[in-house]
Structure formats: structure tokens, C-alpha cells
Amino acid sequence: MAWAEPGAAAPNPFFTAHARAYATSARHAAGRDLARLVAQVGAGPGLTAVDVATGTGHTALALAAAGCRVIGIDPTPAMLAEAAALARERGLQDRVEFRPGWAEALPLPDRSARIVTCRRAAHHFTDVPRAVREMCRVLAPGGRLGISDMAPEPGLGDELDALERLRDPTHACAWDEDRWRAAVEGAGLRCLAVEVSVEELSLEEWLAPASPDGAEARAVRARLGALAPPLLAALCGGDPTRWRKRRMVLAAERPA
Ligand SMILES: C[S@@+](CC[C@H](N)C(=O)[O-])C[C@H]1O[C@@H](n2cnc3c(N)ncnc32)[C@H](O)[C@@H]1O
């Protein structure tokens, strides 16, 4: 379950506790999905962009570095404070602004952005269809939406969600690429590209920012130890000390 209904001012304990770790995480600050997302939405000088669930701002700052004027939205004050500090560190504070808000009720006017992005966050949302409608609402005609998120192998969503919730209690539900494509097309956008990639991680890398020795890690190891071989093969390559992180990057356009 996500931690609060959109609109409620309720600092999230998980992201509040781990805000510094997200800000300094090399795996969040970079990653193939970030480069692909920025390229797929056509980021460039002077374009207005909104980064939804911006966290500590890695995507917003990548868009700003490409020349966009960016508004980053997130409900967790500790994450936004880290994002603002990173923007100052990189000298991008004049191109990016961070505001509190929820994906399901974006505090922005209709058709106000050429680019809307949402990276590694939608699996936390209480109501993804509503968030998709909101992202489409703020997109200008001809503008592009870019989504990057973990994506389960078809048919493995329930097991992935159960494991993710053990390490991160704010995980709600991860969608596969077919569900994302249907949602954005159902909201009136034209799908331009869907890319799926797999990153091979150690279990410890996947568990981060949860401690590799904590109660969350013990619960994950116990569940992995009881998995049937085909599931273990799909999620860990057959080795419970490893993790196969499957990700999707989707780009779509609002018809002009
Ligand atoms: C992993 S972080 C985001 C990472 C960031 N997008 C990046 O590229 O580095 C997930 C963020 O989702 C935010 N979040 C969770 N539920 C949300 C919701 N319903 N609306 C907006 N943001 C949400 C959390 O506050 C957290 O900062």
C-alpha cells in the first residue's frame, strides 16, 4: 500500500529515512534508463518539463542539464530538500524548481508542459490510472510523456510485488509494458517506443537502501529460498544471491 491518499500531507517514513541515500546513489543518479528517458522525450534547450515523483531530482536535473526548464513534483519534503541541494551543487538551480505534490493531483495547469517524465516511481502510486490521466492533462499538444519503471515479466507481477513489498513497504504495484502501453493509449496518447532491459544486480544492490542484514533482507531471503525453480530463474537467474532488475522505458506523444 502507498502511505497516504493524494492530497494528504503525510511525510513518508521510508523516503524520509532514505532521502540522503537516494541523493548520493550512483545507481539512481545515472543508469541506462535515465539516458534513454531523456533521449526519448526529446529534451532540449528552452523546453518546459515536469518531472513527476522527482525524488531527489536525478531525472529533473538530467532534463535541466539538457537545457529544459523543469518543475519537479514530489510529496516527500526530505526528498525535495535533497533535490534542491543537488541542483545548487550542480549550478542548475535557475533551471529547476521543486514543488510538493502528488502524481494523482498534479498542482499544474492543463497543457502546460512539452515534456512530462516519471522515473522509477509509479510502482509506489496509489492510483496509477489517475496519475496517467493527470500526466496527460498537463502535457501540451505535440508534447511527450516518458515513463521509466520496473516492469515484471508477464505473469510474474504478483510475485515481484510481494518481494518488493518486503524490502520497501511503500511499493504498491509494478505494471508490465503491455499494461503501460494500454494505459497511455487509453488516455489518448500515441505510443512512440517501448524499451525493456534487464540489469543484473547482486541481491545487496537490489535491497539498497534497505540494509543487507536487516529484517527486510531476512524476509526476502526466506521468500526467495521457498520459490519454485522457474520463478527463481526468472527473478534471480536461478541464484538467490542475485537479482534481475527488469525495466521499461516508454515514450508517448500527445497528438497535436
Ligand atoms: C525512487 S524515488 C524517485 C526517483 C526519481 N524519480 C529519480 O529519477 O531519481 C520515488 C519517489 O516517489 C515519490 N512518490 C511516491 N508516491 C507518490 C505519489 N503518489 N505521487 C508523487 N510522488 C510519489 C516518493 O516521495 C519518492 O520520492
The ligand as an SDF file (V2000), in Angstrom:
LIG
                    3D

 27 29  0  0  0  0  0  0  0  0999 V2000
   12.6740    6.2240   -6.0630 C   0  0  0  0  0  0  0  0  0  0  0  0
   12.0590    7.8070   -5.7510 S   0  0  0  0  0  0  0  0  0  0  0  0
   12.0280    8.6010   -7.3330 C   0  0  0  0  0  0  0  0  0  0  0  0
   13.2780    8.6230   -8.1020 C   0  0  0  0  0  0  0  0  0  0  0  0
   13.3960    9.7720   -9.0900 C   0  0  0  0  0  0  0  0  0  0  0  0
   12.2590    9.8810   -9.9780 N   0  0  0  0  0  0  0  0  0  0  0  0
   14.6910    9.6550   -9.8790 C   0  0  0  0  0  0  0  0  0  0  0  0
   14.6720    9.6150  -11.1130 O   0  0  0  0  0  0  0  0  0  0  0  0
   15.7610    9.6030   -9.2180 O   0  0  0  0  0  0  0  0  0  0  0  0
   10.3210    7.5590   -5.5470 C   0  0  0  0  0  0  0  0  0  0  0  0
    9.6050    8.8560   -5.1910 C   0  0  0  0  0  0  0  0  0  0  0  0
    8.1990    8.6590   -5.4350 O   0  0  0  0  0  0  0  0  0  0  0  0
    7.5420    9.5580   -4.5820 C   0  0  0  0  0  0  0  0  0  0  0  0
    6.1280    9.1830   -4.5660 N   0  0  0  0  0  0  0  0  0  0  0  0
    5.5680    8.0860   -4.0280 C   0  0  0  0  0  0  0  0  0  0  0  0
    4.2320    8.0880   -4.2210 N   0  0  0  0  0  0  0  0  0  0  0  0
    3.9480    9.2130   -4.9300 C   0  0  0  0  0  0  0  0  0  0  0  0
    2.7390    9.7620   -5.4680 C   0  0  0  0  0  0  0  0  0  0  0  0
    1.5620    9.1700   -5.3060 N   0  0  0  0  0  0  0  0  0  0  0  0
    2.8360   10.9220   -6.1560 N   0  0  0  0  0  0  0  0  0  0  0  0
    4.0370   11.5140   -6.3560 C   0  0  0  0  0  0  0  0  0  0  0  0
    5.1980   11.0340   -5.8630 N   0  0  0  0  0  0  0  0  0  0  0  0
    5.1570    9.8880   -5.1640 C   0  0  0  0  0  0  0  0  0  0  0  0
    8.2720    9.4140   -3.2680 C   0  0  0  0  0  0  0  0  0  0  0  0
    8.0630   10.5210   -2.4120 O   0  0  0  0  0  0  0  0  0  0  0  0
    9.7180    9.2780   -3.7320 C   0  0  0  0  0  0  0  0  0  0  0  0
   10.3940   10.4910   -3.6250 O   0  0  0  0  0  0  0  0  0  0  0  0
  1  2  1  0
  2  3  1  0
  2 10  1  0
  3  4  1  0
  4  5  1  0
  5  6  1  0
  5  7  1  0
  7  8  2  0
  7  9  1  0
 10 11  1  0
 11 12  1  0
 11 26  1  0
 12 13  1  0
 13 14  1  0
 13 24  1  0
 14 15  1  0
 14 23  1  0
 15 16  2  0
 16 17  1  0
 17 18  1  0
 17 23  2  0
 18 19  1  0
 18 20  2  0
 20 21  1  0
 21 22  2  0
 22 23  1  0
 24 25  1  0
 24 26  1  0
 26 27  1  0
M  CHG  2   2   1   9  -1
M  END
$$$$
